[in-house]
């Protein structure tokens, strides 16, 4: 059986889901001052702080998380979140979610939507203002 030690992997972003077709698990390292974009998905996500301290931004405000803190983000806008390392030391988090393709991610701060499929060459991000009706191209 394949194993990985989340404390010894040296990649800043590592897929550590061990080939699962159901669950995705990423380890994210945040250097001081680094963070993720504020976003939400249409899948439930879980965040576990493995090392260091991070500031979590949600629709309810900000809070500091420390090693061992676990947070669940519901699917949709109520689960919006951003992780930022405002400390002077590195931080590592683990993000768990259901593996689904395509993945749809909404970035409220930039009013954009990302659609992510198997392979970066097909990943796209759209401005909401450029959307067309679902029936676009079906006229006449």
N, C-alpha and C positions, 0 to 999 in steps of 0.2 A: 504494500500500500504506500502511495506517495505521501510524503510529509514535507512541510516547510516550517521553519522557525521564524515567526514574525519579528522577532527581536534581532535576528541575524541577517535578514535580507537587506541589501544595501541600495536598493533602487528607491528613488524618491516617490515613484508611483508603481506599485507592483500588483499584478493580478495574482492573488494567492488563493483562488477558488479551487485549485487542484483539478481542473478539468470538469467541474460540475456543470451539468446542463440545466440545473434548477436554481442554483444560488450563485450569485457573484459576490466576491469578497475582494476588496482592494485595500491595500495598505498605502496610506498617504503620509509622506514626511513633509512637514512645513518648517522651513527655516524661519528665524525671527523676521517678522514683517510680511511673510507670505500668507496666502489664504486662497480659498476657493471663491467662485462667483456665487452670488445670491441666486438660488434656483429652487425649483421643485420638479418632481417627476410624477408620473401616474402609476408608480409602484411604491409601496411602503419601503422605507429605508431605515436602517439602524446604524448608529454611530457609537463606537467604543473608543475612548481615549486610552491609548496604550502607554504613552510616555509624554511628559511635558504638560503644558497647560495651553488651552486654546480658548478663544472667545467665540461663542456660538450666537449668531444673530438669527432670530426667527420672527414671525409676525408679532410675537408677544414682547419682543425686545431682545436685549443681550444678557448673557450670563457666562461666567467663566466655568470651564470644565477642566477637571484634573484626572490623572490616571485612575482608571476604574470606572469613571462616569460613563453611563450608557443612556442613549436617548433614542426614542423611536420617532420617526417623521412619517405622519400619515400621507397617503397618496393625495396629490392635488395641492391647491394653494395653501391650505392650512399647514402643510408640511414643508413650506419654504424654509431654506436654511443656508447659512454661510459660515464657514469655519475660518478663523484667522488666528495666526500666532502673533500675539502682541508682546510676548515675553522676550527675554534675551537668550533663551535656550531653544534648541530644536524640539519639535513635537511630532508625535506619530499617532495617527488615528487609523481605525479600521472601519470600513463602510460595507455593510451587508445589504443586499437586496435580492429580489427575484430576478433571474436572468431572462430577459425578454428582448426580442428583436422584431421590429425596430424599437429603440428606446426614444422616448419623447421627453425633452427637458425644456422647461420654460424659465427664461431669465427676466424676471419682472423689471429690474433696474434698467435694462437696455431695451425692453419691450420686444424681445426676440424669442424664437422657438427653435430648438435644435432637434433634428431627426438623425439618429445614429443607428446605422445598420452594420451588418458584419463586413467591416472593411472601411478604412478611412476614406478611400476614394469615393464612397457613396454618402459620407456624412455631410450634412448640410445644416446651415443656420439661416433662418428667415426673419426679416422684420415683419411684425404683425401687420403693419400698414400696407404691405405689399401683397397681402393675401388676396386670392381671387375666390369667387363663389365655387362651391363644389361642382356646379354644373358648367363651369368654364370650358369652352370648346365644344359644347354639345348643341349649341344653337344651330338651327336651320339645317 
